[in-house]
Amino acid sequence: MGSAGLGLALAEGLASAGITQVVVCPGSRSTPVALALARLTGEGRVQLPTRTDERAGSARALPPPGP
């Protein structure tokens, strides 16, 4: 299985597990996963906010602080 197939398998697994939002910081190493997630976004299965900086992406992915 190539990287595109592995990316799709990962994206499908996330969606099947009930994950509805995935934050992506696109780069050359994450391209197969980002493309697979974009495909699922087009199908309405996940939301895909993107950030160009990994630190901003991790802050976006965390839930808001509790009371």
C-alpha positions in Angstrom: 0.0 0.0 0.0 1.4 3.4 -1.0 1.3 6.6 1.0 -2.0 7.7 -0.7 -3.6 4.5 0.4 -2.3 4.8 3.9 -3.5 8.4 4.1 -7.0 7.3 3.0 -7.0 4.4 5.5 -6.1 6.8 8.3 -8.7 9.3 7.3 -11.4 6.7 7.0 -10.4 5.3 10.4 -10.7 8.7 12.0 -14.1 9.2 10.4 -15.3 5.7 11.3 -14.3 6.4 15.0 -16.6 9.4 15.1 -13.9 12.1 14.7 -15.7 15.0 13.0 -13.0 17.7 12.9 -9.3 17.4 12.1 -6.9 20.3 12.1 -4.3 20.0 9.4 -1.0 21.9 9.0 -0.2 21.1 5.4 3.3 20.2 4.4 5.1 17.7 2.2 5.1 15.0 4.8 1.4 15.3 5.6 0.2 15.6 2.0 -1.3 12.1 1.6 -3.3 12.5 4.8 -4.3 16.1 4.0 -5.6 15.0 0.6 -7.5 12.1 2.0 -9.1 14.3 4.7 -10.0 16.9 2.0 -11.8 14.1 0.1 -13.8 13.3 3.2 -14.5 17.0 3.7 -16.0 17.1 0.2 -18.2 14.2 1.2 -19.3 16.1 4.3 -17.8 13.5 6.7 -15.3 15.7 8.5 -14.5 19.4 9.0 -11.0 20.4 8.0 -9.7 23.7 9.5 -6.1 24.4 8.3 -3.3 26.4 9.8 0.1 27.1 8.3 1.9 26.9 11.6 2.0 23.8 13.7 1.8 25.7 17.0 -1.3 27.6 15.8 -2.7 24.3 14.7 -2.2 22.7 18.0 -3.8 25.6 19.8 -6.8 25.4 17.4 -7.2 21.6 18.0 -7.3 21.9 21.8 -10.7 22.3 23.5 -11.4 25.6 25.2 -10.4 25.8 28.9 -13.0 24.7 31.4 -14.6 26.8 34.1 
